Amino acid sequence: MTNASLPKTINAAEAAHFGALAAEWWDPKGSSAMLHKLNPVRLRFIRSAIDAHLGSDAKSRHPLAGKMVLDVGCGAGLLCEPLARLGGNVTGVDAAPENIAAAQAHADLSGLAINYRAGEIAAQGLGQFDVVTCMEVIEHVMDPAAFIHELVRHLRPDGLLLLSTPNRTAASRVFLVEAAERLGQVPRGTHDWDKFLTPEELTALLADAGLEVVDMQGIAFSPMSGLHLSDNMALNYILRARLRGG
């Protein structure tokens, strides 16, 4: 397959937007502060999903030992690093070269060997992985269906896909777009509400690509609990899926 015929999913404007924030990705009080609050919640779901899928002990420090892990849309590596600490052989791909430079610099400081790549996932020449993660990315790509097919192409037959995204609801428009951007919780222009996918829409896209959803939970917010896993998927949700028959 020539470069001209490779699937193209990167939205250049989106990549430039996030690349401009690269220097602040690892600052918990900077423009990515919300991601730092969201990451532990995601990781609780991810760890549970890994243990359920791989049959690993919940007390094991390295459940991903010997496993190949791919994080697509990795930003500056906020998820790649904990996945590496869980023992995974981690590759991170992002649309913005600036993010990859920040990710590599932080991994070097942390003493973590992570394979970082910038550009279209289809152009990286990567093989298949035991675990593929994709957090808050699908709502930023040019063609969600083509993007999911690329994720599947990189998933081993018995592999695990973990994906999260905002839901397209009245609540998410108010809280994730209007309020969050106005209050500086996320940078202006981060979200386009019209590109959010409902759980039903995303499940259908995954099914079209040969995947079945095994588990799905909401990521909700309350003043008492902050961000937390919930049955309420009005704002955001995270899921695990596998190939049908896998």
C-alpha positions, 0 to 999 in steps of 0.5 A: 500500500502506497502512502497516497492510498493509506487511510488518513484520519488526522484532522490537521487543525485538531493536531495543531490545536493539541500540539500547541499545548504540548509544553503543558501536558504534564503540568497538573495545573496547566491546560491539561489539568482535566486530563490529570483528574480524568486519568486515574478514573480511566486507569481504574477501568483499564486495570479492571478490564486488563485483569478480566481479559487476561485473567491476571491477579488484581494484586499483580504489579505487572499484569501487562508483562510480556504484552504489546500495548498500543496507545493511539492519540497518546498526547504527551504520554499520560496513559503510556507511562502507567501502562509501561509501569504495569509491565507493557511493551508500550508504543504511543502514536500521536498526530502532533510531533510536538506532543511526541517530543514532550512524551519522549522527553518525559519518558526519558526523565522517568526512565521508561522505554516507550516507543513513540511515533508521530503521524498517521497510525496507518503509516507507522508500519506497526504490527498487532498488539495485545492491548490497544487503547484510545482515550478521548480521540475518536471525536477528533478524527476525520473519519471515525469508521476508518479510524476504528478499522485502523485500531482493529487492524492493529489488534491481535485476534485475542486482543483487548480494545479500550476506548473512551469518548464524550457522549453527545447529550445536552449535559455534555454540551453544557458541562464539557463544552460551554462551562468547561471551556468558559471556566478554563478547565479545558482550552478553548476550541478543544471540543466540537459537540457535534462530533461526539458519539453516543454509546449506540453510535459507537457500538454500531461502528465497532460492530461494523468493524467486527468488534463486540462491546464487553463492558461499558461504564460512564465517567460522571462528576459529582461535587462529593466524589469528583470524577468517578466511574458510574452507570451514568453515561451522560457526560463521558463513557469508557468501554472494552471491546474484543473481536467477535469470536476472539 
